[in-house]
Amino acid sequence: MQSFLGFISLQVLQVVAAPIPREVTSFLGGYLYGPALGIFLSTVGLTIGF
């Protein structure tokens, strides 16, 4: 659960401050959580950050 929140926070930070490219964080999510869950968590974080 903590890793999910950490990844979502990273995606929110990426939208707000853009310290690293979105492609890198999206790839990381797919690598760590698999394609379906990685896309879901990325979408949640990017939506919150928007």
PyMOL Python script that loads the backbone (N, CA, C, O; Angstrom):
from pymol import cmd

cmd.read_pdbstr("""\
ATOM      1  N   MET A   1       0.823  -1.194   0.000  1.00  0.00           N
ATOM      2  CA  MET A   1       0.000   0.000   0.000  1.00  0.00           C
ATOM      3  C   MET A   1       0.870   1.262   0.000  1.00  0.00           C
ATOM      4  O   MET A   1       0.569   2.231  -0.698  1.00  0.00           O
ATOM      5  N   GLN A   2       1.949   1.241   0.788  1.00  0.00           N
ATOM      6  CA  GLN A   2       2.822   2.409   0.840  1.00  0.00           C
ATOM      7  C   GLN A   2       3.520   2.645  -0.493  1.00  0.00           C
ATOM      8  O   GLN A   2       3.746   3.788  -0.890  1.00  0.00           O
ATOM      9  N   SER A   3       3.858   1.560  -1.180  1.00  0.00           N
ATOM     10  CA  SER A   3       4.529   1.744  -2.470  1.00  0.00           C
ATOM     11  C   SER A   3       3.570   2.342  -3.488  1.00  0.00           C
ATOM     12  O   SER A   3       3.986   3.122  -4.344  1.00  0.00           O
ATOM     13  N   PHE A   4       2.273   1.981  -3.406  1.00  0.00           N
ATOM     14  CA  PHE A   4       1.282   2.578  -4.302  1.00  0.00           C
ATOM     15  C   PHE A   4       1.193   4.078  -4.061  1.00  0.00           C
ATOM     16  O   PHE A   4       1.199   4.868  -5.004  1.00  0.00           O
ATOM     17  N   LEU A   5       1.110   4.464  -2.795  1.00  0.00           N
ATOM     18  CA  LEU A   5       1.009   5.889  -2.467  1.00  0.00           C
ATOM     19  C   LEU A   5       2.280   6.646  -2.855  1.00  0.00           C
ATOM     20  O   LEU A   5       2.214   7.788  -3.309  1.00  0.00           O
ATOM     21  N   GLY A   6       3.424   6.009  -2.675  1.00  0.00           N
ATOM     22  CA  GLY A   6       4.680   6.636  -3.079  1.00  0.00           C
ATOM     23  C   GLY A   6       4.748   6.850  -4.588  1.00  0.00           C
ATOM     24  O   GLY A   6       5.201   7.896  -5.054  1.00  0.00           O
ATOM     25  N   PHE A   7       4.294   5.851  -5.349  1.00  0.00           N
ATOM     26  CA  PHE A   7       4.316   5.989  -6.800  1.00  0.00           C
ATOM     27  C   PHE A   7       3.320   7.043  -7.265  1.00  0.00           C
ATOM     28  O   PHE A   7       3.624   7.836  -8.156  1.00  0.00           O
ATOM     29  N   ILE A   8       2.136   7.055  -6.669  1.00  0.00           N
ATOM     30  CA  ILE A   8       1.145   8.081  -7.013  1.00  0.00           C
ATOM     31  C   ILE A   8       1.690   9.463  -6.674  1.00  0.00           C
ATOM     32  O   ILE A   8       1.502  10.406  -7.443  1.00  0.00           O
ATOM     33  N   SER A   9       2.359   9.595  -5.539  1.00  0.00           N
ATOM     34  CA  SER A   9       2.962  10.878  -5.158  1.00  0.00           C
ATOM     35  C   SER A   9       4.036  11.297  -6.154  1.00  0.00           C
ATOM     36  O   SER A   9       4.162  12.479  -6.477  1.00  0.00           O
ATOM     37  N   LEU A  10       4.806  10.335  -6.639  1.00  0.00           N
ATOM     38  CA  LEU A  10       5.821  10.633  -7.652  1.00  0.00           C
ATOM     39  C   LEU A  10       5.166  11.161  -8.930  1.00  0.00           C
ATOM     40  O   LEU A  10       5.674  12.099  -9.545  1.00  0.00           O
ATOM     41  N   GLN A  11       4.049  10.567  -9.326  1.00  0.00           N
ATOM     42  CA  GLN A  11       3.343  11.021 -10.521  1.00  0.00           C
ATOM     43  C   GLN A  11       2.773  12.424 -10.306  1.00  0.00           C
ATOM     44  O   GLN A  11       2.830  13.255 -11.211  1.00  0.00           O
ATOM     45  N   VAL A  12       2.228  12.695  -9.130  1.00  0.00           N
ATOM     46  CA  VAL A  12       1.711  14.032  -8.833  1.00  0.00           C
ATOM     47  C   VAL A  12       2.846  15.045  -8.895  1.00  0.00           C
ATOM     48  O   VAL A  12       2.693  16.110  -9.492  1.00  0.00           O
ATOM     49  N   LEU A  13       3.976  14.725  -8.289  1.00  0.00           N
ATOM     50  CA  LEU A  13       5.145  15.612  -8.314  1.00  0.00           C
ATOM     51  C   LEU A  13       5.625  15.837  -9.740  1.00  0.00           C
ATOM     52  O   LEU A  13       6.040  16.940 -10.095  1.00  0.00           O
ATOM     53  N   GLN A  14       5.570  14.796 -10.550  1.00  0.00           N
ATOM     54  CA  GLN A  14       6.004  14.908 -11.938  1.00  0.00           C
ATOM     55  C   GLN A  14       5.141  15.905 -12.696  1.00  0.00           C
ATOM     56  O   GLN A  14       5.648  16.632 -13.550  1.00  0.00           O
ATOM     57  N   VAL A  15       3.849  15.953 -12.399  1.00  0.00           N
ATOM     58  CA  VAL A  15       2.962  16.901 -13.069  1.00  0.00           C
ATOM     59  C   VAL A  15       3.210  18.318 -12.572  1.00  0.00           C
ATOM     60  O   VAL A  15       3.290  19.253 -13.368  1.00  0.00           O
ATOM     61  N   VAL A  16       3.332  18.478 -11.267  1.00  0.00           N
ATOM     62  CA  VAL A  16       3.449  19.803 -10.665  1.00  0.00           C
ATOM     63  C   VAL A  16       4.812  20.424 -10.927  1.00  0.00           C
ATOM     64  O   VAL A  16       4.887  21.588 -11.321  1.00  0.00           O
ATOM     65  N   ALA A  17       5.884  19.679 -10.721  1.00  0.00           N
ATOM     66  CA  ALA A  17       7.224  20.248 -10.822  1.00  0.00           C
ATOM     67  C   ALA A  17       8.018  19.724 -12.014  1.00  0.00           C
ATOM     68  O   ALA A  17       9.017  20.328 -12.405  1.00  0.00           O
ATOM     69  N   ALA A  18       7.586  18.614 -12.591  1.00  0.00           N
ATOM     70  CA  ALA A  18       8.243  17.995 -13.744  1.00  0.00           C
ATOM     71  C   ALA A  18       9.752  17.786 -13.556  1.00  0.00           C
ATOM     72  O   ALA A  18      10.533  18.193 -14.417  1.00  0.00           O
ATOM     73  N   PRO A  19      10.183  17.153 -12.436  1.00  0.00           N
ATOM     74  CA  PRO A  19      11.614  16.919 -12.253  1.00  0.00           C
ATOM     75  C   PRO A  19      12.168  15.837 -13.180  1.00  0.00           C
ATOM     76  O   PRO A  19      13.349  15.855 -13.526  1.00  0.00           O
ATOM     77  N   ILE A  20      11.318  14.903 -13.576  1.00  0.00           N
ATOM     78  CA  ILE A  20      11.727  13.848 -14.492  1.00  0.00           C
ATOM     79  C   ILE A  20      10.627  13.648 -15.533  1.00  0.00           C
ATOM     80  O   ILE A  20       9.458  13.911 -15.248  1.00  0.00           O
ATOM     81  N   PRO A  21      10.978  13.190 -16.725  1.00  0.00           N
ATOM     82  CA  PRO A  21       9.979  13.030 -17.779  1.00  0.00           C
ATOM     83  C   PRO A  21       8.913  11.994 -17.437  1.00  0.00           C
ATOM     84  O   PRO A  21       9.179  11.020 -16.732  1.00  0.00           O
ATOM     85  N   ARG A  22       7.711  12.216 -17.943  1.00  0.00           N
ATOM     86  CA  ARG A  22       6.589  11.318 -17.683  1.00  0.00           C
ATOM     87  C   ARG A  22       6.848   9.920 -18.212  1.00  0.00           C
ATOM     88  O   ARG A  22       6.404   8.939 -17.615  1.00  0.00           O
ATOM     89  N   GLU A  23       7.556   9.817 -19.318  1.00  0.00           N
ATOM     90  CA  GLU A  23       7.836   8.508 -19.900  1.00  0.00           C
ATOM     91  C   GLU A  23       8.623   7.623 -18.942  1.00  0.00           C
ATOM     92  O   GLU A  23       8.406   6.413 -18.881  1.00  0.00           O
ATOM     93  N   VAL A  24       9.527   8.227 -18.205  1.00  0.00           N
ATOM     94  CA  VAL A  24      10.343   7.470 -17.256  1.00  0.00           C
ATOM     95  C   VAL A  24       9.487   6.943 -16.110  1.00  0.00           C
ATOM     96  O   VAL A  24       9.597   5.774 -15.739  1.00  0.00           O
ATOM     97  N   THR A  25       8.637   7.793 -15.551  1.00  0.00           N
ATOM     98  CA  THR A  25       7.809   7.355 -14.433  1.00  0.00           C
ATOM     99  C   THR A  25       6.752   6.352 -14.886  1.00  0.00           C
ATOM    100  O   THR A  25       6.428   5.428 -14.140  1.00  0.00           O
ATOM    101  N   SER A  26       6.212   6.514 -16.085  1.00  0.00           N
ATOM    102  CA  SER A  26       5.230   5.557 -16.599  1.00  0.00           C
ATOM    103  C   SER A  26       5.872   4.195 -16.836  1.00  0.00           C
ATOM    104  O   SER A  26       5.278   3.165 -16.515  1.00  0.00           O
ATOM    105  N   PHE A  27       7.077   4.182 -17.395  1.00  0.00           N
ATOM    106  CA  PHE A  27       7.808   2.932 -17.589  1.00  0.00           C
ATOM    107  C   PHE A  27       8.086   2.267 -16.250  1.00  0.00           C
ATOM    108  O   PHE A  27       7.942   1.052 -16.113  1.00  0.00           O
ATOM    109  N   LEU A  28       8.481   3.055 -15.272  1.00  0.00           N
ATOM    110  CA  LEU A  28       8.758   2.532 -13.938  1.00  0.00           C
ATOM    111  C   LEU A  28       7.504   1.879 -13.346  1.00  0.00           C
ATOM    112  O   LEU A  28       7.591   0.808 -12.744  1.00  0.00           O
ATOM    113  N   GLY A  29       6.352   2.511 -13.512  1.00  0.00           N
ATOM    114  CA  GLY A  29       5.107   1.941 -12.999  1.00  0.00           C
ATOM    115  C   GLY A  29       4.781   0.612 -13.657  1.00  0.00           C
ATOM    116  O   GLY A  29       4.373  -0.333 -12.982  1.00  0.00           O
ATOM    117  N   GLY A  30       4.958   0.532 -14.967  1.00  0.00           N
ATOM    118  CA  GLY A  30       4.714  -0.723 -15.668  1.00  0.00           C
ATOM    119  C   GLY A  30       5.689  -1.806 -15.259  1.00  0.00           C
ATOM    120  O   GLY A  30       5.320  -2.976 -15.155  1.00  0.00           O
ATOM    121  N   TYR A  31       6.922  -1.421 -15.028  1.00  0.00           N
ATOM    122  CA  TYR A  31       7.942  -2.388 -14.616  1.00  0.00           C
ATOM    123  C   TYR A  31       7.675  -2.916 -13.211  1.00  0.00           C
ATOM    124  O   TYR A  31       7.804  -4.114 -12.961  1.00  0.00           O
ATOM    125  N   LEU A  32       7.304  -2.027 -12.298  1.00  0.00           N
ATOM    126  CA  LEU A  32       7.113  -2.429 -10.904  1.00  0.00           C
ATOM    127  C   LEU A  32       5.790  -3.148 -10.656  1.00  0.00           C
ATOM    128  O   LEU A  32       5.738  -4.102  -9.881  1.00  0.00           O
ATOM    129  N   TYR A  33       4.721  -2.694 -11.312  1.00  0.00           N
ATOM    130  CA  TYR A  33       3.387  -3.181 -10.979  1.00  0.00           C
ATOM    131  C   TYR A  33       2.697  -3.933 -12.104  1.00  0.00           C
ATOM    132  O   TYR A  33       1.573  -4.403 -11.926  1.00  0.00           O
ATOM    133  N   GLY A  34       3.334  -4.058 -13.245  1.00  0.00           N
ATOM    134  CA  GLY A  34       2.696  -4.699 -14.394  1.00  0.00           C
ATOM    135  C   GLY A  34       1.932  -3.670 -15.202  1.00  0.00           C
ATOM    136  O   GLY A  34       1.658  -2.571 -14.720  1.00  0.00           O
ATOM    137  N   PRO A  35       1.586  -4.024 -16.433  1.00  0.00           N
ATOM    138  CA  PRO A  35       0.959  -3.045 -17.314  1.00  0.00           C
ATOM    139  C   PRO A  35      -0.376  -2.486 -16.798  1.00  0.00           C
ATOM    140  O   PRO A  35      -0.566  -1.270 -16.791  1.00  0.00           O
ATOM    141  N   ALA A  36      -1.281  -3.337 -16.377  1.00  0.00           N
ATOM    142  CA  ALA A  36      -2.615  -2.870 -15.996  1.00  0.00           C
ATOM    143  C   ALA A  36      -2.577  -2.005 -14.730  1.00  0.00           C
ATOM    144  O   ALA A  36      -3.103  -0.893 -14.723  1.00  0.00           O
ATOM    145  N   LEU A  37      -1.962  -2.509 -13.676  1.00  0.00           N
ATOM    146  CA  LEU A  37      -1.905  -1.750 -12.425  1.00  0.00           C
ATOM    147  C   LEU A  37      -1.012  -0.520 -12.575  1.00  0.00           C
ATOM    148  O   LEU A  37      -1.299   0.526 -11.992  1.00  0.00           O
ATOM    149  N   GLY A  38       0.059  -0.633 -13.344  1.00  0.00           N
ATOM    150  CA  GLY A  38       0.938   0.517 -13.579  1.00  0.00           C
ATOM    151  C   GLY A  38       0.214   1.648 -14.280  1.00  0.00           C
ATOM    152  O   GLY A  38       0.370   2.812 -13.911  1.00  0.00           O
ATOM    153  N   ILE A  39      -0.582   1.314 -15.294  1.00  0.00           N
ATOM    154  CA  ILE A  39      -1.357   2.336 -16.000  1.00  0.00           C
ATOM    155  C   ILE A  39      -2.389   2.954 -15.066  1.00  0.00           C
ATOM    156  O   ILE A  39      -2.582   4.169 -15.063  1.00  0.00           O
ATOM    157  N   PHE A  40      -3.048   2.120 -14.277  1.00  0.00           N
ATOM    158  CA  PHE A  40      -4.050   2.633 -13.342  1.00  0.00           C
ATOM    159  C   PHE A  40      -3.425   3.602 -12.338  1.00  0.00           C
ATOM    160  O   PHE A  40      -3.939   4.701 -12.134  1.00  0.00           O
ATOM    161  N   LEU A  41      -2.332   3.204 -11.721  1.00  0.00           N
ATOM    162  CA  LEU A  41      -1.689   4.066 -10.725  1.00  0.00           C
ATOM    163  C   LEU A  41      -1.145   5.347 -11.357  1.00  0.00           C
ATOM    164  O   LEU A  41      -1.219   6.418 -10.753  1.00  0.00           O
ATOM    165  N   SER A  42      -0.604   5.241 -12.562  1.00  0.00           N
ATOM    166  CA  SER A  42      -0.121   6.432 -13.269  1.00  0.00           C
ATOM    167  C   SER A  42      -1.266   7.386 -13.550  1.00  0.00           C
ATOM    168  O   SER A  42      -1.137   8.597 -13.370  1.00  0.00           O
ATOM    169  N   THR A  43      -2.385   6.837 -13.991  1.00  0.00           N
ATOM    170  CA  THR A  43      -3.545   7.667 -14.304  1.00  0.00           C
ATOM    171  C   THR A  43      -4.074   8.358 -13.053  1.00  0.00           C
ATOM    172  O   THR A  43      -4.432   9.535 -13.102  1.00  0.00           O
ATOM    173  N   VAL A  44      -4.126   7.653 -11.956  1.00  0.00           N
ATOM    174  CA  VAL A  44      -4.587   8.257 -10.696  1.00  0.00           C
ATOM    175  C   VAL A  44      -3.664   9.411 -10.301  1.00  0.00           C
ATOM    176  O   VAL A  44      -4.136  10.501  -9.976  1.00  0.00           O
ATOM    177  N   GLY A  45      -2.366   9.175 -10.328  1.00  0.00           N
ATOM    178  CA  GLY A  45      -1.415  10.224  -9.945  1.00  0.00           C
ATOM    179  C   GLY A  45      -1.433  11.411 -10.874  1.00  0.00           C
ATOM    180  O   GLY A  45      -1.374  12.555 -10.424  1.00  0.00           O
ATOM    181  N   LEU A  46      -1.515  11.154 -12.172  1.00  0.00           N
ATOM    182  CA  LEU A  46      -1.543  12.266 -13.133  1.00  0.00           C
ATOM    183  C   LEU A  46      -2.832  13.058 -13.017  1.00  0.00           C
ATOM    184  O   LEU A  46      -2.824  14.276 -13.193  1.00  0.00           O
ATOM    185  N   THR A  47      -3.944  12.386 -12.724  1.00  0.00           N
ATOM    186  CA  THR A  47      -5.216  13.075 -12.566  1.00  0.00           C
ATOM    187  C   THR A  47      -5.213  13.940 -11.310  1.00  0.00           C
ATOM    188  O   THR A  47      -5.699  15.071 -11.341  1.00  0.00           O
ATOM    189  N   ILE A  48      -4.682  13.433 -10.226  1.00  0.00           N
ATOM    190  CA  ILE A  48      -4.591  14.219  -8.995  1.00  0.00           C
ATOM    191  C   ILE A  48      -3.693  15.439  -9.208  1.00  0.00           C
ATOM    192  O   ILE A  48      -4.003  16.532  -8.736  1.00  0.00           O
ATOM    193  N   GLY A  49      -2.599  15.250  -9.910  1.00  0.00           N
ATOM    194  CA  GLY A  49      -1.660  16.341 -10.151  1.00  0.00           C
ATOM    195  C   GLY A  49      -2.188  17.416 -11.083  1.00  0.00           C
ATOM    196  O   GLY A  49      -1.761  18.568 -11.023  1.00  0.00           O
ATOM    197  N   PHE A  50      -3.102  17.040 -11.928  1.00  0.00           N
ATOM    198  CA  PHE A  50      -3.642  17.992 -12.895  1.00  0.00           C
ATOM    199  C   PHE A  50      -4.534  18.959 -12.178  1.00  0.00           C
ATOM    200  O   PHE A  50      -5.101  19.856 -12.802  1.00  0.00           O
TER     201      PHE A  50
END
""", "prot")
cmd.dss("prot")
cmd.show_as("cartoon", "prot")
cmd.util.cbc("prot")
cmd.orient("prot")
